[in-house]
Amino acid sequence: LTPRSELGGWHLDVHHRYDPHTNRLHEGSGRTIGSKPIDKLIFDILEPWNVGAFFFSPDGALYTTQFSEGTVLRHHPGQAPEVIAGAGQDGLVFGEPAIDQEFFFLRGLALAPSGDIYLGSWGFLYRIDTQGIVHEFAGGGAVTDTSEPVPATETDFGWIFRILVAPDGTVYFVDPDFHVVRAVSPDGMMTTVAGTGVGGYNGDGIPAAAAQLNEPTDIAL
């Protein structure tokens, strides 16, 4: 084998390998888990038509948003889903446990490197910290057209779909109603990284912020 120093410090024995023919995950420790297709497993524990977004955490848990209920669920294999946010029915109060709050129509969901969880709904982007407390993060304002960067909590959004968190903590999200991709920096300032706010197509080879998009729903880093 190639010496560890030539692999940038990577250990081969802790990496996992998935065999699509047998639908098994072979862990670097030597343990083998799983016996049925991942899509069948997900279908067994969810209502796929009601899932707004999902991610897998480093410990293997599956997190999902339930669109119609406005909840976030955590799934561990062999266990009943656990509600971690959105079980309340008396509105939303920032600075309080997320499980006691009432959310509506959650579409976006992402896990940050810090362990924080971000939720996207109509007009709002929320942050749940590692202690389970919900915080205002972006949206809820009235500003739709101004010089950027602008405080994220003073801006107005449509329906937030895909959310991604970069290693430096910058949060990217897609707003198809405004035809843009936006970013919120760690200091809470928002900029538009792609799209003009007008749906359409105006050519290639131009700056992303000057390019028209047509209801984008996904992004990737």
VEXMIPA-181209 format. One record per residue (C-alpha): residue number from 1; residue in three letters; x, y, z. Coordinates in steps of 0.2 Angstrom, whole numbers, plus 5000, padded with zeros to 4 digits. Example, Ala and Ser with C-alpha at 12.3 -4.5 7.8 and 13.67 -1.06 7.14 Angstrom:
BEGIN
1,ala,5062,4978,5039
2,ser,5068,4995,5036
END
This chain:
BEGIN
1,leu,5000,5000,5000
2,thr,5005,5018,4998
3,pro,5013,5025,5013
4,arg,5001,5035,5024
5,ser,5012,5051,5021
6,glu,5008,5050,5003
7,leu,4990,5049,5005
8,gly,4988,5066,5014
9,gly,4986,5058,5031
10,trp,4971,5047,5026
11,his,4969,5030,5034
12,leu,4962,5017,5022
13,asp,4956,5005,5036
14,val,4943,5017,5042
15,his,4934,5020,5026
16,his,4918,5012,5021
17,arg,4913,5004,5005
18,tyr,4895,5001,4999
19,asp,4891,4986,4988
20,pro,4876,4990,4977
21,his,4874,4972,4971
22,thr,4872,4965,4989
23,asn,4865,4982,4996
24,arg,4878,4981,5011
25,leu,4889,4993,5018
26,his,4906,4987,5023
27,glu,4913,4998,5036
28,gly,4932,5001,5038
29,ser,4931,4993,5055
30,gly,4927,4976,5047
31,arg,4908,4977,5052
32,thr,4895,4974,5038
33,ile,4878,4982,5040
34,gly,4862,4983,5029
35,ser,4853,4970,5019
36,lys,4840,4979,5009
37,pro,4841,4993,4997
38,ile,4843,5011,5004
39,asp,4828,5017,4994
40,lys,4817,5003,5002
41,leu,4824,5007,5019
42,ile,4819,5026,5017
43,phe,4802,5021,5010
44,asp,4799,5010,5025
45,ile,4801,5024,5038
46,leu,4795,5039,5029
47,glu,4781,5046,5019
48,pro,4792,5051,5004
49,trp,4779,5063,4997
50,asn,4779,5073,5013
51,val,4798,5075,5015
52,gly,4803,5092,5012
53,ala,4822,5089,5014
54,phe,4834,5077,5022
55,phe,4852,5074,5027
56,phe,4862,5060,5036
57,ser,4872,5065,5051
58,pro,4890,5059,5055
59,asp,4883,5046,5067
60,gly,4872,5038,5054
61,ala,4855,5046,5059
62,leu,4843,5052,5046
63,tyr,4835,5069,5048
64,thr,4820,5074,5038
65,thr,4807,5088,5037
66,gln,4789,5083,5037
67,phe,4782,5096,5025
68,ser,4764,5096,5030
69,glu,4767,5095,5049
70,gly,4781,5107,5050
71,thr,4792,5095,5060
72,val,4810,5089,5060
73,leu,4812,5070,5063
74,arg,4827,5060,5068
75,his,4828,5042,5063
76,his,4839,5029,5070
77,pro,4838,5011,5062
78,gly,4826,5000,5072
79,gln,4819,5014,5082
80,ala,4804,5025,5081
81,pro,4806,5043,5073
82,glu,4810,5056,5086
83,val,4803,5074,5084
84,ile,4817,5086,5087
85,ala,4808,5102,5081
86,gly,4791,5108,5078
87,ala,4780,5099,5091
88,gly,4773,5115,5098
89,gln,4756,5123,5093
90,asp,4758,5141,5100
91,gly,4768,5150,5087
92,leu,4787,5153,5087
93,val,4798,5161,5100
94,phe,4816,5163,5096
95,gly,4829,5158,5110
96,glu,4818,5144,5116
97,pro,4819,5125,5112
98,ala,4815,5121,5094
99,ile,4804,5106,5099
100,asp,4792,5117,5108
101,gln,4790,5129,5092
102,glu,4777,5129,5078
103,phe,4784,5129,5061
104,phe,4775,5129,5044
105,phe,4779,5120,5028
106,leu,4798,5116,5030
107,arg,4807,5114,5013
108,gly,4825,5117,5017
109,leu,4836,5107,5029
110,ala,4855,5107,5031
111,leu,4868,5102,5044
112,ala,4883,5114,5047
113,pro,4900,5108,5051
114,ser,4897,5116,5068
115,gly,4883,5104,5072
116,asp,4870,5117,5070
117,ile,4854,5113,5059
118,tyr,4847,5126,5047
119,leu,4828,5125,5042
120,gly,4820,5134,5027
121,ser,4802,5139,5025
122,trp,4792,5152,5017
123,gly,4801,5168,5020
124,phe,4812,5162,5034
125,leu,4828,5153,5037
126,tyr,4830,5147,5055
127,arg,4846,5140,5065
128,ile,4844,5127,5078
129,asp,4860,5126,5089
130,thr,4868,5111,5096
131,gln,4858,5113,5112
132,gly,4842,5112,5102
133,ile,4838,5131,5104
134,val,4830,5140,5088
135,his,4837,5157,5082
136,glu,4832,5169,5069
137,phe,4844,5168,5055
138,ala,4837,5176,5039
139,gly,4821,5183,5032
140,gly,4806,5191,5039
141,gly,4811,5208,5034
142,ala,4804,5219,5020
143,val,4820,5223,5010
144,thr,4819,5215,4992
145,asp,4830,5227,4982
146,thr,4845,5236,4990
147,ser,4863,5238,4990
148,glu,4872,5222,4996
149,pro,4878,5215,5008
150,val,4863,5218,5019
151,pro,4858,5211,5036
152,ala,4850,5194,5032
153,thr,4836,5197,5045
154,glu,4831,5213,5036
155,thr,4827,5204,5019
156,asp,4812,5196,5012
157,phe,4812,5179,5004
158,gly,4801,5167,4995
159,trp,4801,5149,4998
160,ile,4818,5143,5003
161,phe,4822,5126,4995
162,arg,4840,5119,4995
163,ile,4852,5124,5009
164,leu,4870,5121,5010
165,val,4883,5126,5023
166,ala,4901,5129,5017
167,pro,4916,5124,5028
168,asp,4919,5142,5033
169,gly,4901,5143,5039
170,thr,4893,5153,5025
171,val,4875,5147,5022
172,tyr,4869,5146,5004
173,phe,4851,5144,4999
174,val,4840,5144,4984
175,asp,4825,5155,4982
176,pro,4815,5150,4967
177,asp,4801,5163,4970
178,phe,4814,5177,4968
179,his,4824,5167,4955
180,val,4841,5169,4965
181,val,4854,5159,4974
182,arg,4859,5169,4990
183,ala,4873,5167,5003
184,val,4873,5173,5022
185,ser,4891,5175,5028
186,pro,4896,5170,5046
187,asp,4893,5189,5051
188,gly,4875,5188,5046
189,met,4876,5198,5030
190,met,4867,5192,5014
191,thr,4873,5194,4996
192,thr,4865,5187,4980
193,val,4878,5175,4972
194,ala,4867,5171,4956
195,gly,4852,5178,4948
196,thr,4845,5195,4945
197,gly,4827,5193,4953
198,val,4819,5191,4936
199,gly,4816,5174,4929
200,gly,4822,5170,4912
201,tyr,4838,5167,4902
202,asn,4850,5180,4896
203,gly,4865,5170,4890
204,asp,4881,5162,4896
205,gly,4898,5169,4900
206,ile,4892,5183,4911
207,pro,4894,5186,4930
208,ala,4882,5174,4940
209,ala,4874,5189,4949
210,ala,4870,5197,4932
211,ala,4862,5180,4925
212,gln,4844,5177,4925
213,leu,4838,5161,4932
214,asn,4821,5152,4931
215,glu,4815,5146,4947
216,pro,4830,5137,4953
217,thr,4827,5123,4966
218,asp,4844,5115,4969
219,ile,4863,5119,4971
220,ala,4879,5110,4975
221,leu,4896,5114,4982
END
